[in-house]
Amino acid sequence: MTLLTNIDKYKVRQAFAQSATTYDDFAYLQRTVAAELLRRSGLPKLHGKVVDLGCGTGYLTQLLSELGGFSHLWGLDIAPAMLSMAIKRELASVSYLCADLEQLPIQSNSIDWLFSSLALQWCLDLPATLREYQRVLRPGGQLCFATFGEATLQELKQAWRAVDRAPHVNAFYAEADLLELLRTGGWQNITLSKQDYQCQYGSVHSLLRELKGLGAQHVLQGRQSQLMGKARWKTMLDAYPKLDETGKIIATYEVIWVQATVVK
């Protein structure tokens, strides 16, 4: 399956720029996933040239820098405000690039490692993006990333289906589809695994507030600009499955871990 989304990249950049100062306040899951991505890579230290794609405020970049062993490390993000927060970490031997992770301003056959944690789900065309990564990686270069799977926010999707059939929540690749995409794209030594994280919130409003604080609110192109009618909004809130009479809820985040080698 090829999932060509209609995500508006301008809105993505704008959303993450607006959330730069609040991102770290809400990013517990993002920090957990970044650390787990590095653990699963099994690296005692790095080597060569390394890029953190969609680095955001620089948490994974900092973890990579602490491993050492690299000749150079770049943090790359589409939102200048996010990079400004990353730069405040004052990491030695780290440079930053403001660029789209789908179109890298990087020389071909020049990079040894590409890392990305919870960023590739914002790609318009993931197959084309993976070809771009094959371009910049040296022969034998490694791609390690974590991305959201199709079960992410399944409770919110279910609640919105009580209102209408419009795509209120972004669609994500299934594990099997990612594997097929990598295989047909010529990647080798592919390993995939997945894990569900279930986060508890005091209310649906708290969940949506967190998504906005992370810059991860729904950003589909062509989204209706008018405010959701009160009746339809209440229908969604009432349909969201509750843990108990207090209104507490669970939100599922399915994370897929991928590591693959480029062969040329």
C-alpha positions, 0 to 999 in steps of 0.5 A: 500500500502507498499512502499518499496523504493530503497533509498541508506542509505549510500547516505542518511547519506552522503548527510545529513552529507555534508549538516550539515553546510548549513542545517539551512540556507535553513530549513525554511519549516523544522522549520515551520513543526517542530513547527506545529508538536509540536503544534498539539500534544497539549502537555503543557509539556512532561513526561517520556522518549522522543526521537526525531527521525532524529533530524538533527541539533536539532531544534525540540529537542530544542522545546521539551526541552523547554516544560520540564516535561520529565525524559530524552530526546534523539536526534537521527540521522544517520549523525554524522555531524548533531549531532555535530550541534545539540550538539552546542545548548548546551541543558540541559538534552539532550543526543544524539544517532548516529543511524538509525531511522529504527533500534533503539539501545533502550530497549523495552518498555522503551520510552513514546514519539517518535517524528519525523519531516520530517525524516520518508520519508527516511525509506527503510521499513516504516511498519517494522520501525513502528513495531520497534517503537511499540517495544520501546514504553511503553504500551500507548506510543505515536508516533507523526510525520510529513512526506512528502505526495505523492504530494510533489514536484509534479511540479518537477515530472511533469517536469521530465516526459517530459524527461523520466519515470525514478523516478527522485523524491522520492516517498512518501506515500499518507495519505490514505495509511499511515492510512491503514498502521497504522490500520493494524499495530495495532496502536490505537487513530490514527489521521491524517491530511495534509497541502500543503505548496507552496514555491516560488523560483526564478528559478528551479536552486534555488529549486535544490540548496535548496534541495542539501543544505538540504541534500534532493537531490534525493538519489535513489540506482542505480542512474546513475552517469554520468552527465545529458545531456544538452538537457535533462536537458533543457527539464526538466527546460523548462517543469517546470511550471513557474509563470511568464516570470521571471522564478519564480516557485512554489514547493509544499510540502504536509505534513502529520501529524500523532499521534498514540498510541501503545497498548500492 
